[in-house]
Amino acid sequence: MRRGICTAGLAGLMLLAGCETVPYAQRLATYEAGLNAFVGRSVDEVVIAYGVPGSTFTLTDGRQVLQYASERTVTSGGDSWTSWDTVRRTRSIREPDGTVRQVVDEQQVPVQRINPIVTRDLRCVLRFVVKADKTVESARWDGNNCVP
């Protein structure tokens, strides 16, 4: 019986380990590798992947910058729930013989908890520099909502 419990516990730990999220550094590397895959390729591939750019700008040397920008505001929190805390009170009792003894009383009391309301502005700007021959020279990103 004990061996079965240990096996079940080990299987549970392995299952939880499988749910671990991908570390940010690894997600960042994957994201940047995906962007850099466009370098040296036709600008048409960028448009096929991301759609028509939100804006374009022609540099003085003839290169173009394609810009894709997204912005949104997310609000979360404001929910509340009730939990229970233990309150301990110490009081003194004087016995009929004159001695004093300390008594500790414990009581469960309801406590209202609230998650604060948080509003975040999320944005992502992608810029692709395109050479005169219509191939992508570089890709850059900026913002707090680009890396998945």
C-alpha positions as CSV (number, residue, x, y, z in Angstrom):
1,M,0.0,0.0,0.0
2,R,2.8,2.4,0.9
3,R,4.5,1.8,-2.4
4,G,1.3,2.7,-4.3
5,I,1.0,6.0,-2.4
6,C,4.6,6.9,-3.2
7,T,4.1,6.0,-6.9
8,A,0.9,8.1,-7.0
9,G,2.7,11.0,-5.3
10,L,5.6,10.8,-7.7
11,A,3.2,10.8,-10.7
12,G,1.5,13.8,-9.3
13,L,4.8,15.7,-9.0
14,M,5.7,14.8,-12.5
15,L,2.3,16.1,-13.7
16,L,2.8,19.4,-12.0
17,A,6.3,19.8,-13.4
18,G,4.8,19.4,-16.9
19,C,2.6,22.5,-16.3
20,E,5.6,24.8,-15.8
21,T,5.5,27.9,-18.0
22,V,8.3,28.7,-20.4
23,P,10.8,31.1,-18.9
24,Y,10.7,34.7,-20.2
25,A,14.3,34.5,-21.5
26,Q,13.4,31.5,-23.7
27,R,10.2,33.1,-24.9
28,L,12.1,36.3,-25.8
29,A,14.7,34.4,-27.7
30,T,12.0,32.5,-29.7
31,Y,10.2,35.8,-30.4
32,E,13.3,37.6,-31.6
33,A,14.3,34.6,-33.7
34,G,10.9,34.7,-35.4
35,L,11.3,38.4,-36.1
36,N,14.8,38.1,-37.4
37,A,13.7,35.3,-39.7
38,F,12.3,38.0,-42.0
39,V,15.8,39.7,-42.4
40,G,17.0,39.2,-45.9
41,R,13.6,38.1,-47.2
42,S,11.0,39.9,-49.3
43,V,8.9,42.6,-47.6
44,D,5.9,40.8,-49.0
45,E,6.4,38.1,-46.5
46,V,6.1,40.6,-43.6
47,V,2.9,41.9,-45.1
48,I,1.5,38.4,-45.5
49,A,2.4,37.6,-41.9
50,Y,1.3,40.8,-40.2
51,G,-1.0,42.5,-42.7
52,V,-0.8,46.0,-44.0
53,P,1.4,48.2,-41.8
54,G,-0.2,50.9,-39.7
55,S,2.3,53.4,-40.9
56,T,5.3,53.6,-43.2
57,F,8.1,56.2,-43.4
58,T,10.7,56.7,-46.1
59,L,14.2,57.4,-44.8
60,T,16.5,59.9,-46.6
61,D,18.6,57.1,-48.1
62,G,15.6,55.5,-49.7
63,R,15.0,52.7,-47.2
64,Q,11.5,52.3,-45.8
65,V,10.3,51.6,-42.2
66,L,7.1,49.6,-41.8
67,Q,5.5,50.0,-38.4
68,Y,2.9,47.8,-36.7
69,A,1.6,49.1,-33.4
70,S,-1.0,47.8,-31.0
71,E,-2.2,49.4,-27.8
72,R,-4.8,48.3,-25.3
73,T,-5.7,49.0,-21.7
74,V,-6.5,46.1,-19.3
75,T,-8.2,46.5,-16.0
76,S,-8.3,43.6,-13.5
77,G,-9.0,43.1,-9.8
78,G,-11.8,44.6,-7.7
79,D,-13.0,41.2,-6.6
80,S,-13.6,40.4,-3.0
81,W,-14.0,37.3,-0.8
82,T,-14.4,36.4,2.8
83,S,-11.8,34.4,4.7
84,W,-11.4,33.5,8.3
85,D,-8.7,34.7,10.7
86,T,-8.0,33.4,14.2
87,V,-8.1,36.1,16.9
88,R,-6.4,35.2,20.2
89,R,-7.2,37.1,23.4
90,T,-5.5,36.7,26.7
91,R,-7.4,37.6,29.8
92,S,-6.7,37.3,33.5
93,I,-9.0,35.4,35.9
94,R,-8.8,35.9,39.6
95,E,-9.6,32.7,41.4
96,P,-11.6,32.7,44.7
97,D,-8.3,31.9,46.6
98,G,-6.8,35.1,45.2
99,T,-4.5,33.6,42.5
100,V,-4.5,35.0,39.0
101,R,-4.3,32.8,36.0
102,Q,-4.1,33.6,32.3
103,V,-6.6,32.2,29.9
104,V,-6.2,32.4,26.1
105,D,-9.3,32.4,24.0
106,E,-9.3,31.7,20.3
107,Q,-12.1,32.7,18.0
108,Q,-12.5,32.5,14.2
109,V,-13.7,35.9,12.7
110,P,-14.7,36.7,9.2
111,V,-12.4,39.1,7.3
112,Q,-13.3,40.8,4.0
113,R,-10.4,40.6,1.5
114,I,-10.3,42.7,-1.7
115,N,-8.0,42.6,-4.7
116,P,-7.0,46.1,-5.7
117,I,-8.1,47.4,-9.1
118,V,-5.1,47.6,-11.4
119,T,-5.1,49.2,-14.8
120,R,-2.3,48.5,-17.2
121,D,-1.5,50.0,-20.6
122,L,-0.2,47.4,-23.0
123,R,1.6,48.3,-26.2
124,C,3.8,46.7,-28.8
125,V,5.5,48.4,-31.7
126,L,7.2,46.4,-34.5
127,R,9.4,48.1,-37.0
128,F,10.9,46.5,-40.1
129,V,13.5,48.4,-42.1
130,V,13.2,47.6,-45.8
131,K,16.0,48.2,-48.3
132,A,15.5,49.7,-51.8
133,D,15.5,46.2,-53.3
134,K,12.4,45.4,-51.1
135,T,14.2,43.0,-48.7
136,V,14.0,43.3,-45.0
137,E,17.2,44.8,-43.5
138,S,16.3,44.6,-39.8
139,A,13.4,44.0,-37.4
140,R,13.0,45.6,-34.0
141,W,10.3,45.6,-31.3
142,D,9.5,47.9,-28.4
143,G,6.8,47.7,-25.7
144,N,5.6,45.7,-22.8
145,N,3.2,43.4,-24.7
146,C,5.2,42.0,-27.7
147,V,6.7,38.8,-26.3
148,P,4.0,36.1,-25.9
